[in-house]
Amino acid sequence: MIKIILALLLILSVPVISMAFCPPGGCQSPCGGNGYYGCTEAEIVQIGSLNQADITQNGGSFSSNLATISQLGIANKASINQHIFADHNEASIAQTGMMNQANINQYGDTNDAFVTQNGFANHASVGQYSNKNLASTVQNGIGNSSSISQGTQLGGAYTATVNQSGWANSATVLQK
C-alpha cells in the first residue's frame, strides 16, 4: 500500500516540477512573438478538480502563436482565443486557488498577454484588438477584478500592468 501511495505522489509531482521550471513568460518557445511562421503551440496543465480550460487558435498555417494555461486548484476557469489572422502572439494564464476566472482575446499581431491569479474568486480579462500590445495582470487575494482593453480604436503599441493584492479590488484599463 505504501508503494502505491509513493508511486502516485511521484506521478502527481512530475507536472508540478515541470511547471516550476517554466513559469508563464519565463521559458522561451520558438512559437509566439518571436516565432517563425507555421509554429502555433498550445499547452494546458491542470492539477486539481473541476477546472476548465479552453484554447482556440484560428491563425491559419502561416501564423505563429503560443498559448499556455496552468491551473492548480478547484473550479478555476480559463480561456484563450487567438483569432483569425492573429499572428506572433503570446498568451499565458496561471491560476492557483479556487473559482478564479481569466479570459484573453487576441485579434491583432505581435501581442503579449499574461495573467497570474492566486486566491479565491478573482476575475481577469484582457482584450488586444490592435498590434504590438503588452498586458500583464497579477492578482493575489479574494474577489479581485481586472479588465484590460488595448487598441479598441486601432491604436497600438500599448503597455498595461495591473497588480492587486487583498480583497475586492477592481481595476479597468482602456487604451484606445
C-alpha positions, 0 to 999 in steps of 0.5 A: 500500500505504501508503494502505491501511495509513493508511486502516485505522489511521484506521478502527481509531482512530475507536472508540478516540477515541470511547471516550476521550471517554466513559469508563464513568460519565463521559458522561451518557445520558438512559437509566439512573438518571436516565432517563425511562421507555421509554429502555433503551440498550445499547452494546458496543465491542470492539477486539481478538480473541476477546472476548465480550460479552453484554447482556440487558435484560428491563425491559419498555417502561416501564423505563429502563436503560443498559448499556455494555461496552468491551473492548480486548484478547484473550479478555476476557469480559463480561456484563450482565443487567438483569432483569425489572422492573429499572428506572433502572439503570446498568451499565458494564464496561471491560476492557483486557488479556487473559482478564479476566472481569466479570459484573453482575446487576441485579434491583432499581431505581435501581442503579449498577454499574461495573467497570474491569479492566486486566491479565491474568486478573482476575475481577469480579462484582457482584450488586444484588438490592435498590434504590438500590445503588452498586458500583464495582470497579477492578482493575489487575494479574494474577489479581485477584478481586472479588465484590460482593453488595448487598441479598441480604436486601432491604436497600438503599441500599448503597455498595461500592468495591473497588480492587486493584492487583498480583497475586492479590488477592481481595476479597468484599463482602456487604451484606445 
